[in-house]
Amino acid sequence: MTYPNTDYRLDEIDRQILHALMDDARNTSASALAERAGVSGATIRNRIRKLENAGIVRGYTAQVDFEAADGKLTNLYLCDVPITEREALAHEARAVPGVINVRTLMTGRRNLHVLAVGGTTADLRQIARRLTDLGIHIEDEDLLEEELFAPFAPFDPQDDDRVPEPNAFISLTGDASVVEVSVQPDAPIAGRTLESAVRDGVLDPETLVIGIERDDRELTPHGDTVVEADDIVTVLSRGGDDVDTLTAFRRADPKTESN
């Protein structure tokens, strides 16, 4: 499948989604992810669609133990192919009966890895012959004993009790910065219009809300726009103080309120 060439930029919510899907896609629900990320379930579902459309999430597959399932043998062929023919030969190899996975490497020897399943060693030899007939040179091969998977650790979300941090941050020239942050349920700005938030000192006049993501919608903010809990807002801060920028969108601190 061909995916569009996009400049999709991952933020913290996207990373949490990817980590959860890599860990256990089957048992990952939008509602559970939404609770952890502090956004709505509709926002999570919309983000997953965007990740799929951008080609970042390319599918959901089952990890099958073929030996346990039917006493099958899984074999890995380490192959050499000309760089100019690598992509075409990879697609042809995938079409060989018994082949379940093909990986291409950028350069060097053994730049094509082919994983195949057969009932007997004779079946595996037949697959090898089919690959050779395509012009693929098999340099080495071996039976696969075990394959382990793990989610990408840097995408692992922080502890649930952490102070909400920006989903994404871009530093601009001077002291300006663009910050994307989720609106917490008890945030001072939740339920207020942008105009009233500035007027009442909740939102710094140097902080301009330039975008709001709400469920599956992208809103263009105006003065009468009401900011809701679970919104994902993009703000332009001209003052460069990220702590002050985030204050309006964070959950109120009970210790501060009691003083």
C-alpha positions in Angstrom: 0.0 0.0 0.0 1.3 3.5 -0.9 1.0 6.2 1.7 1.1 10.0 1.1 4.4 11.8 1.8 3.4 13.8 4.8 5.2 15.8 7.5 3.1 14.5 10.3 4.7 15.6 13.6 4.2 13.3 16.6 3.2 14.8 19.9 2.9 13.2 23.3 -0.6 11.9 22.7 0.5 10.2 19.5 3.4 8.6 21.3 1.1 7.2 24.0 -1.2 5.8 21.3 1.7 4.2 19.5 3.2 2.7 22.6 -0.2 1.2 23.7 -0.9 -0.2 20.2 2.6 -1.8 20.0 2.2 -3.3 23.5 -1.2 -4.8 22.9 -3.3 -3.4 20.0 -6.1 -6.0 20.5 -6.9 -5.0 24.1 -6.2 -1.2 23.8 -9.4 0.8 24.0 -9.9 4.4 23.0 -11.6 5.2 26.3 -8.6 3.8 28.4 -6.2 5.8 26.3 -8.3 8.9 26.6 -8.4 8.7 30.3 -4.6 8.3 30.5 -3.9 11.1 28.0 -6.6 13.5 29.4 -8.5 13.9 26.2 -11.8 12.5 24.8 -12.3 9.1 23.3 -13.2 10.8 20.0 -9.9 12.6 20.0 -8.0 9.3 20.4 -10.0 7.7 17.6 -9.4 10.7 15.4 -5.6 10.6 16.1 -5.5 6.9 15.3 -7.1 7.6 11.9 -4.5 10.3 11.2 -1.7 8.0 12.2 -3.1 5.3 9.8 -3.6 7.8 7.0 -0.1 9.1 7.3 1.3 5.6 7.1 2.8 5.7 10.6 0.4 2.9 11.7 0.5 0.5 8.8 -1.7 -2.3 10.1 -2.5 -4.7 12.9 -1.3 -8.3 12.7 -1.4 -11.4 14.8 1.8 -12.9 16.1 1.4 -16.6 15.3 3.5 -19.5 16.8 3.3 -21.8 13.7 5.0 -24.6 15.5 2.4 -24.6 18.3 -0.4 -24.0 15.8 0.3 -26.8 13.3 3.8 -28.1 13.9 5.1 -25.8 11.1 8.7 -24.8 10.6 9.6 -21.1 10.3 12.8 -20.3 8.3 14.7 -17.1 7.8 16.5 -16.6 4.5 19.3 -14.0 4.4 19.6 -12.9 0.8 21.6 -10.6 -1.5 20.0 -8.7 -4.3 21.1 -5.8 -6.5 20.2 -2.5 -4.9 18.4 -1.3 -8.1 16.2 -4.4 -8.0 15.7 -4.6 -4.2 12.2 -3.2 -4.0 10.8 -5.1 -7.0 12.3 -8.4 -5.8 11.0 -7.8 -2.3 7.4 -7.6 -3.7 8.0 -10.7 -5.8 9.4 -12.6 -2.9 6.3 -11.7 -0.8 4.1 -13.4 -3.4 5.9 -16.8 -3.0 3.6 -19.3 -1.2 4.8 -19.7 2.3 6.5 -16.4 2.7 5.0 -14.3 5.5 7.4 -11.4 5.9 10.0 -9.6 3.7 12.4 -7.0 5.0 14.7 -4.8 2.9 17.9 -3.3 4.2 19.4 -0.1 2.9 22.8 -1.3 1.6 25.4 -3.9 2.0 25.2 -7.7 1.8 22.2 -9.6 3.1 20.0 -6.7 2.1 16.9 -8.8 1.8 15.4 -10.9 4.7 12.7 -13.4 3.9 10.7 -15.2 6.5 8.8 -18.3 5.4 6.7 -21.1 6.9 6.6 -24.7 5.7 5.3 -28.0 7.0 8.6 -29.9 6.2 12.2 -29.2 5.3 11.2 -30.2 1.7 8.6 -27.3 1.7 11.4 -24.9 2.8 13.7 -26.1 0.1 10.9 -25.6 -2.4 10.5 -22.0 -1.2 14.3 -21.5 -1.5 14.1 -22.7 -5.1 11.3 -20.3 -5.9 13.3 -17.4 -4.4 16.4 -18.4 -6.4 14.3 -18.6 -9.6 13.4 -15.0 -9.1 17.1 -14.0 -9.1 17.5 -13.8 -5.4 20.8 -15.1 -4.0 20.3 -16.8 -0.7 23.5 -16.4 1.3 22.5 -18.1 4.5 19.4 -19.5 6.2 18.3 -20.9 9.6 15.2 -22.1 11.4 13.7 -19.4 13.6 13.4 -20.5 17.2 11.8 -17.6 18.9 10.8 -14.0 18.1 10.2 -11.4 20.9 8.5 -8.1 20.5 8.3 -5.0 22.7 6.9 -1.5 22.4 9.3 1.4 21.7 10.4 2.5 25.2 10.8 6.3 24.4 7.0 6.4 23.6 6.1 5.0 27.0 3.9 7.6 28.8 5.0 9.0 32.2 3.4 8.3 35.5 -0.3 9.2 35.8 0.4 11.6 38.7 2.8 13.8 36.7 2.2 17.5 36.3 0.7 17.9 32.8 3.5 18.9 30.3 3.2 20.2 26.8 2.2 17.6 24.2 4.6 19.3 21.8 6.9 22.4 21.9 8.5 24.4 19.2 10.9 27.2 20.0 10.8 30.2 17.7 13.2 33.1 17.1 13.4 35.5 20.0 11.5 34.5 23.2 8.5 33.2 21.3 7.4 29.5 21.3 4.5 27.4 20.1 3.1 24.9 22.7 0.4 22.2 22.3 -1.2 21.2 25.6 -4.3 19.3 26.7 -6.9 21.2 28.8 -7.2 19.5 32.2 -10.8 19.0 33.6 -10.2 21.5 36.5 -8.1 23.9 34.6 -8.8 27.6 35.2 -9.6 28.2 31.6 -12.0 25.3 31.2 -15.5 26.6 30.5 -14.4 30.2 29.7 -14.3 32.1 26.5 -10.9 33.2 25.4 -11.9 36.8 25.7 -13.0 36.4 29.3 -9.9 34.4 30.2 -7.7 37.3 29.1 -9.9 39.9 30.8 -10.0 38.1 34.1 -6.2 37.4 34.1 -6.6 33.6 33.6 -4.8 33.8 30.3 -1.7 36.0 29.8 -2.3 38.6 27.1 1.0 37.5 25.5 -0.4 34.0 25.0 -2.4 33.6 21.8 -4.5 30.5 21.3 -4.1 29.7 17.5 -5.7 26.3 17.3 -8.1 24.0 19.1 -8.5 20.3 18.4 -11.8 19.0 19.8 -12.7 15.4 19.2 -12.5 15.0 15.5 -12.7 18.7 14.7 -10.1 21.5 14.2 -11.5 24.8 15.4 -10.3 28.3 14.6 -10.3 30.2 17.9 -12.1 33.5 18.3 -12.7 35.7 21.3 -16.1 34.1 22.0 -14.7 30.6 21.6 -15.3 28.6 24.9 -12.4 26.4 25.8 -13.6 23.0 27.1 -11.9 20.3 29.2 -10.1 17.7 27.0 -9.5 20.2 24.2 -6.0 20.1 22.7 -5.0 23.7 22.3 -2.1 25.2 20.3 -0.8 28.4 21.8 1.7 31.0 20.7 3.6 32.4 23.7 5.4 35.7 23.0 6.9 35.9 26.5 8.8 32.6 26.3 7.9 31.5 29.8 6.5 28.0 29.3 5.4 27.6 33.0 3.2 30.6 32.8 1.9 29.6 29.4 0.6 26.3 30.8 -0.9 27.5 34.0 -4.3 28.3 32.6 -4.6 24.8 31.1 -3.4 22.8 34.1 -5.5 21.2 36.8 -5.8 23.6 39.8 -3.4 22.8 42.6 -5.5 22.1 45.8 -2.6 23.2 48.1 -2.4 26.6 46.2 -6.2 27.0 46.5 -6.2 26.3 50.2 -3.6 29.1 50.9 
